[in-house]
Amino acid sequence: MPSIESTDVKKLVIACDAGMGSSVMLASNVKKQLKGTSVIVEHTPVDHIPADADVVMCHAGLAERARKTRPDMVIVPFRLFMGDPAVTKVINAIKNGGTIDG
């Protein structure tokens, strides 16, 4: 399972598939929470994850597709678009230091 030190995270990608807007709202929320850090937050389709992403967050139902697209990347699955502990853990690691496991 890949991992990355939070100090090495330059780009965090929220990957989606359904197009219902929930992941866009999550990306906006994460971007606000990481304001003041040097981390770039982007929203992309799960099948087009950019090669320069350091961490990819996606709904648990898309995690396997994300891993097939980028097998060496840190993929963090979540279940809730608002208030998910996995999202909070990544944000806290980036802000306060720590390792992010995929």
C-alpha positions as a printed NumPy array, in Angstrom:
array([[  0.   ,   0.   ,   0.   ],
       [  1.577,   3.322,  -1.039],
       [  2.025,   6.121,   1.486],
       [  3.389,   9.664,   1.422],
       [  4.629,  12.12 ,   3.998],
       [  2.296,  15.095,   4.187],
       [  5.195,  17.488,   3.573],
       [  5.654,  15.868,   0.144],
       [  2.038,  16.49 ,  -0.953],
       [  1.94 ,  19.165,  -3.648],
       [ -1.265,  18.147,  -5.454],
       [ -4.368,  16.486,  -4.039],
       [ -7.005,  15.297,  -6.506],
       [-10.65 ,  14.582,  -5.786],
       [-11.644,  12.007,  -8.424],
       [-15.252,  11.339,  -9.386],
       [-17.452,   9.605, -11.911],
       [-21.144,  10.276, -11.37 ],
       [-21.163,  13.975, -12.263],
       [-23.771,  14.811,  -9.633],
       [-21.726,  17.639,  -8.141],
       [-21.018,  16.103,  -4.734],
       [-17.323,  15.656,  -5.44 ],
       [-17.092,  19.21 ,  -6.81 ],
       [-18.485,  20.465,  -3.497],
       [-16.021,  18.256,  -1.621],
       [-13.105,  19.6  ,  -3.685],
       [-14.225,  23.165,  -2.916],
       [-14.518,  22.349,   0.782],
       [-11.073,  20.695,   0.895],
       [ -9.566,  23.645,  -0.986],
       [-10.983,  26.033,   1.639],
       [ -9.677,  23.892,   4.486],
       [ -6.195,  23.767,   2.947],
       [ -6.075,  27.504,   2.199],
       [ -2.754,  28.849,   3.388],
       [ -0.906,  25.648,   2.498],
       [  0.99 ,  25.101,  -0.738],
       [ -1.194,  22.127,  -1.72 ],
       [ -3.106,  22.408,  -5.002],
       [ -6.561,  20.797,  -4.918],
       [ -8.104,  19.667,  -8.222],
       [-11.215,  17.8  ,  -9.287],
       [-10.884,  15.254, -12.122],
       [-12.676,  12.216, -13.561],
       [-11.459,   8.954, -12.018],
       [-10.263,   7.669, -15.394],
       [ -8.136,  10.786, -16.017],
       [ -6.167,  11.241, -12.804],
       [ -3.159,  13.433, -13.597],
       [  0.266,  11.828, -13.298],
       [  1.512,  14.655, -11.053],
       [ -1.08 ,  14.019,  -8.326],
       [  0.406,  13.007,  -4.983],
       [ -2.821,  11.964,  -3.249],
       [ -6.13 ,  10.95 ,  -4.809],
       [ -9.337,  10.934,  -2.815],
       [-12.405,   9.24 ,  -4.26 ],
       [-15.606,   7.589,  -3.15 ],
       [-15.   ,   4.02 ,  -1.945],
       [-16.991,   2.693,  -4.893],
       [-14.425,   4.184,  -7.282],
       [-11.261,   3.234,  -5.393],
       [-10.483,   0.13 ,  -7.473],
       [-10.859,   2.08 , -10.729],
       [ -8.579,   4.784,  -9.365],
       [ -5.995,   2.168,  -8.348],
       [ -6.113,   0.674, -11.85 ],
       [ -5.609,   4.13 , -13.361],
       [ -2.746,   5.025, -10.998],
       [ -1.527,   1.881,  -9.156],
       [  1.506,   3.542,  -7.544],
       [ -0.398,   6.563,  -6.248],
       [ -1.788,   7.091,  -2.75 ],
       [ -5.549,   6.507,  -3.125],
       [ -7.682,   7.448,  -0.119],
       [-11.266,   6.175,  -0.346],
       [-14.105,   7.862,   1.54 ],
       [-17.786,   7.058,   2.005],
       [-19.354,  10.425,   2.893],
       [-19.   ,  13.582,   0.841],
       [-19.314,  15.7  ,   3.986],
       [-17.776,  14.858,   7.339],
       [-15.995,  11.648,   6.359],
       [-13.198,  10.69 ,   8.807],
       [-10.853,   9.717,   5.932],
       [-11.104,  13.229,   4.457],
       [-10.574,  14.817,   7.872],
       [ -7.524,  12.603,   8.467],
       [ -5.889,  13.686,   5.182],
       [ -6.585,  17.379,   5.833],
       [ -5.216,  17.141,   9.37 ],
       [ -2.083,  15.316,   8.169],
       [ -1.409,  18.004,   5.559],
       [ -1.944,  20.816,   8.063],
       [ -0.178,  19.235,  11.057],
       [  2.241,  16.703,   9.577],
       [  2.108,  12.951,   9.309],
       [  1.91 ,  10.094,   6.861],
       [ -0.99 ,   9.602,   4.465],
       [ -1.678,   5.971,   3.621],
       [ -3.469,   4.872,   0.478]])
